Amino acid sequence: MRHCLECNRKLKMDRKKILIKNISLGLVFKSINMLIVFTTIPILLNYLDKELYGIWATIFSLVNIVIFVDGGIGNGLKTKLSEALSQKNFALAKTYISTAYVSIIAISFLIFIIAAIFIYVTDFQKLFNTTLLSNGEFQIILLVTFFLVIIGFILTLYKSLYYANQQASKVELSLLIYQIIILISITLLMQFYTKSLLLIAIIYGGSTILIGGWFSFQFFRKNKQIIPKISFFSKEKVKSLMGLSLEFFVIQLSMIVIFTTDNLIITNLIGPKDVATYDVVFKLFNLLITLSAIALDPLWALYTDAFQKKDFTWIKKTLVRLNKLFLVVVLIIIVLYFIATPFIKFWTQKDLEILNSLLLLMSLFVLIRIYGLIYMVFLNAIGNIKLQMWMYIFGAIINIPLSMYLVKNTDLGSGAVILGTILSIISLSILLPIQTFAILKK
């Protein structure tokens, strides 16, 4: 009995050390990352001007839909690989990794074909509500961007590898280096070239490929026993991965509708200039969601490990602590609401004419999103996501028509779009906590 107690104490200490290391390093890297992003945005805004920046923000959100369409493989791999590594079953881990890479490549090829057809048949001047670029220019920019993003999409599977290996801080380091490359590249671009969306697209897409390739190489250099091989691809494991990942995939498709269509709705119904204002406000407030994700991401693998070993006491205590920390987030959001307008004016050196209603609704969106994430990470880690999936499906069904209705029938402007998003996801923050405590009570 004494030996078991000592083992449990040691296990909890190990988790605590991993958590502190990942969160502290992650916060350091992300803080520097955010400073660089905050430096890059006004430079990019001045380089492109307000309307062209709005077009780029819309293109970027549209193209990065790819990130969500991995069939749930990324999240499925994170959970399954974490379980395999927890059991020190390296052969199984290698099989999951190999299967995931082959599956991602196949999905990527299919996505690119669909994207190319969409680009060929779409009238982008009408879709983007602008004549600033010709339809041919739109097509070239989107094709190049999609091609680079697809390659980067395959390589960014490295994030799941680091998360499963309880090295979440390495992911934040990779994102920091990515932003440094972006900042340096855009600064140099301003010195030698007039405004060009194509060059901006090449910079963003090329940087993703560079970082994904390097960090994948570094991971497998240190973990040679699980380097993927085609011979380790398993149809059975595809079913195993997708059995868990299918629900993740449905969630991701729903998230595409809910979280990546805002800019497109705004540019189509209001105009690209309003996208610039909305995007800048969103990036400022999204900082808190990003920092919360840094704190929560390392918990994924730890929750999986604790649940496998039936350490429910540690899980409950962790959730209680996170709820207390959420009160700090509420206070920060209140302060941010009052200082946002003067801060953005100082930050961008532009008067973007921000409505108070947009700031208020964005504050509410951040609070709802973060509170839901607290429980979402735990439920994802144990693979209990069916309720979450159905709520996301419901949110996706109502999001676009609701947002468009609110834009056309209220005076909220772009704030109407984020209100539509709030109404689409609020059920997650109500029902997921109830589900979580019902599971732990059993």
N, C-alpha and C positions, 0 to 999 in steps of 0.2 A: 504493500500500500504506500509506504514511504517513498519507494522507488518511483511509483506512478505519479505521486504528487510532485516529486522533483522533476520528472519528465515534463509534466504539464507546466510547471513554473518556467522551466527552460524554454519550452515551446512558445509560451506567451512573451518571454523576454526577446526571443528571436524575432517574433512578429513585430514587437515594438521597435526593435532596432531597425528592421527592414523598413517599417513604416516611417520612422523619423528620418532615416537616411533619404528615402525616396521623396518624401514631402519637402524636406528642407532643401535638398539639391534642386528638386523640381521648382520650388518657389524662387530660388536664386536665379536659375536659368530662365524661368518664365518672366520674372520681373525685368531682367535685362532684355529679354525678348520683346516685352511690351513697350519698353522704352524705345527700342529700335523701330517697332511698328509705328509708334506714335511719332517718331521722327520721319519715317517713310511716307506716311499718309499725306501730310502737307506738301512734301516734295513732289509726290505723284499728282496731287491735286493742282499744284501750280504748273507742273509740266504739261498736263493734259487739258486743263481748264475744267470748269464745273460740269459742262454737258458731256464732254468726252470721258471724264472720270465716271460719270453716272453710267455711261454705256459700258465702260470696262468693268465696273462693279457688277453690272447685270450679267455680262458675259462670263465673268469669273464665277459668279454663283450658279449660273446655268451649266457651265462646263464641269464644275466640281460636284455636280449631281453624281458623277462617276464614282466618287468616294463612297457613296451610300449604296451603290448597286453591285456589291461584291457577293451577292447571294448569301450574305450573313457569314461568309467564310472567315473574315477577320475576327469577328466576335466568337464564332464557333471554335476557331483555332485557339484563341486566347484561353477559353475555358478548358477544352480538351487537352491542350498541351500543358496547361497548368496542372491538370490532374495527373498526366503521364510523368511529368517531372517530379511532382510530389511523391510519386511511387517509385521514382528512379528507373522507370521503364523506358530506356533510351531508344530501343528498337521501335516501340509504339510511338514515341515522340517523333522519330525520323519518318515514320509512315504517315503520321498526321501532317507534318510539314511538307513532305513530298506531294501528298494528295492535295493539300491546299494550294501549292504553287501551280500544279497542273490545272486545277480547277479555275484558278484566277486567270491564267493565261487564256483558257477557253472562253471564259466570260468576257474578258477584255476584247478579244477578237470579235465576238458577237456585238458588243456595245459599240465598237468603232464602226462596224458595218451599218448599224441602225442610225448612229449619229451622222454618218456621211450621207445617208439617204435623206435624213431630216434637214441637214444643211442645204442639200441640193434643191429641195422642193419648197423651202420656206422663203417668204418675202420678209426679210429682216428689217427693212425700212418701215414697214407697217407694224411689225411686231414690236420694234424698239421705239416707234413713234418719233422718228427722226429722219432727216435727209442729209445729215452731216457726213455720212459714209454711204457709198454706193452699195448695192446688194452684192456685187462681186467682191468688194473689199471686206464686207462682213463675212462672206463665205470663206475667203482665204484665211482671215484671222481665226475663225472658228475651227476650220480644218486643222491648221497648224496647232492651235491650242489643244484641241481634242487629242491629236496624235501624241503630243508631248505628255499630256495628262494621263493618257492610257498607259504609256510606258512607265511613268512615275507611279501610277496606280498599282501595277504589278510589284514594283520594288518596295512600295511602302508597306508591304506585308511584314516588313521587319519590325514594325511597331508592336504587332501581336506577339512576336517572338520575345521582345524585351519585356513586355508586360507580363507574359506567362512565366518568364524567368525572374520575376520580381525585380526588374531593373527599369522601372518607369521613369526614373530621372534621366536615363540615357535618351529616351524619346524626347524629353524636353530639351536636352542638349542638342539633339539633331535639329529641332525646330528653331533653336536659337541660331545655329550656324546657317540654316536656311535663310533666316531673316537678315543676317549680316551680309550674305551674298546678294540678296535682293537690294538692300540699301546701297551697297557699293556699286552695283551694276546700274541702278537707276541714276545715281549721282553722276557716274561717268557718262551715262546716256545723255543727260541734260547738257553736258559740255560739248558733245560732238554731233548730236542729231536733233532735228526738230521733232515735235510730238508725233509719236507713231505707236498705235495700239499693237501692231504686229511685233515690234521689237519688245514691247512690254510683255506680250504673250510668250515670246521666246525666252525672256529672262525668267519669268515665273515657272514655266514648264521645264526648262532646262535645269533650273536650280533644284526642282523636286527630284529629277532623275539623278542628278549628281549626289544629293544627300542620301536618297534611297539606296543607290548602288554602294556608296561608301560604308554606310552603317550595316547593310546586309553582309558585306564582306567582313567587317570587323566582328560581327556576331558569330559567323560561321568559322572564322579563323580561331576563335577561342572555344568554340563548341563543335569540333570536327566530328564528333561521334553522331551528330544529328544533321549533318549536311544533307540536303535533299538530293535524291536520285530518282530518275524516272522509273527505275526497277522497283522502287519502294511505293510507287503509286498503287492505291488499292481502291477498287470499285466499291468494296464493302465499306471502307472508311469514308468514301464519298457519301454513302447513305448515312453512315454514323455522324459525320460532320454536318450534313445537310438536314439530318433528322432534328438536330438541335438548331442548325443554322437557318432552316426554312422559316421558322418563326422570327428569327432575327432579321431575315431578308424581308419579310412582310413589314416588320417594324421600320426597316430602313427605307423601303419604298414609301411608306406613309410619311416618314420624316422628310423625304424629298419634297413632297407636296406641302407639308406644313412649314418647313424651315428654309427652303431654297427658292420659293416662288415669289417671295415678297417683292424683291427688286423688279422682277418681270411684271408683276401686277402694277406696281407704281409707275414704271416707265411707260407701260402700255396705256394706262388710264389717266395719268397726270403728266408725266414727262421725265426725261433723263436727269434734268437738273434737280428734281425733287429726290431722285435716287441718291444723288451725292450727299444731300443733307441727311437723309434717312441712314445711309451707310455710315457716315461719320458718327452720328449719335449711337447707332447700333454697336459700332466697334468700341466706343467708349464704355458703354454699359456692359457689353459682352465680356469685358475684362474680368468682371466678377464671376461670370459663368466659367470662364477659362481657368481662373485661379481655383475655383471650387472643384473643377474637373481634375486639376493637378493633385489636389488633396485626396480626392476620391478614387482616382485610377489605381494607385497602389493597393487599395483595399480589395480590388477584384480578385486577384490571385490569393490574397490572404483569407478572404471570405470563403473561397472555394476550398482552401486547405482546412480552415476551421470547421466548415460544414461537413467535410469528408471525415474529420476526426471527432465530430460531435461536440465541439467546444462552443456550445450555444451561449454560455455565460459571457465569453469574450465578445461574441457578436452583439449581444444585447447591450453591453457596456459601451461598445463602440458607437452604436446607434444613438444611445442617450447622449454621449459626448458631442456627436455631430448635431443633434438638435439644439444643444446649448450654444454651439458655435454659430448656428443659423441666426440666432438673435443678434450676434455681432454683424452679420451680413445685412440684417434689416436696418441697423443703425447706419452702416456705411452707405446703403442705398438712399436713405433719407438725406444724408449730407450731399451725396452726389447729385441728387435731384436739384438742390438749391444752387450748387456751384457749376452745374453742367454748361449753361449758356455762356457765362464769361470765360470759363475754361476753354471751351471749344473755339471761341473767338480768338483767344490768345494763342491757342495751339495751332490753328489753321491759318491765322492771320487773314481770315475772311469772315464777313457777316453773312451767315447762312440762313438767317431768318427762321429760327427754330421755334415752333409752337410749344407752349407749356403742356398742352395735351399730349404731344408726342413724348415729352420727357416723363410725364406721369405714367403713361401706359407702358413705356419702356421699363420704368422702375418696377411696375407690377409684373411684367413679363419675366424679368430677371429673378424676382423672388419666387414666383411659381415654378420656374424652370429649375432653380437650385434646390428647392425643397423636394421636388420630384426626383431629382438626381440622387439624393441621399439614399432613397429606397430602391431606386432603379438599379444602382450598381450591385447591391446585395442580391436582388432577384435575378439579375443577369448572371451573376457569379454562380448561382446554384441552378441555373437553367430553368427557373420557374417564371416564364414570361408570357404565358398564354393570355392572362387578363390584360397585361400591358399591350399585347399585340392588338386585341380587340378595341381597346381604347384609342390606340394610334390609328387604326382603320377608321373608326368613327370620326376622329379629328381630321383625317385626310379627306374624307367625304365632304365634310362641311366647310373646310378651310377656304378654298378658292371662291366658291359662290358667296360665302359669308363675307369674306374680305372685299370682294367686288361690290356687293350690296352696300356695305358700310361706307366704302369710298364714294359711291354714287349718291347715297342718301344721308350723309352726315357732313358736317363742316370740319371733320378731324384731319382731312388731307391724308398724308402718308401714315398718320397715327391710326387711321381706320384699319390699315393692314395689320399692324401689330395687335390691335384689339381683336381682329379675327383669329390671329394666332393664339392669343390668350384664351379665348373661348373654346378653341380646338383642343387645348392641352390641359385645361384646368382640372379635368376629371382625374388625370394622372396623380396630381398632388393630393387628391382627396382619397382615392381608393388604394393606391399602392402602399401607403403607411398601414392602412387597415389590413391588407393582405399580408404584409411583412410580419406584423405582430401576431396574426392568426397562425402563421407558419411556425414562428418561434414558440408560441404558447403550446403547440402540439409537441 
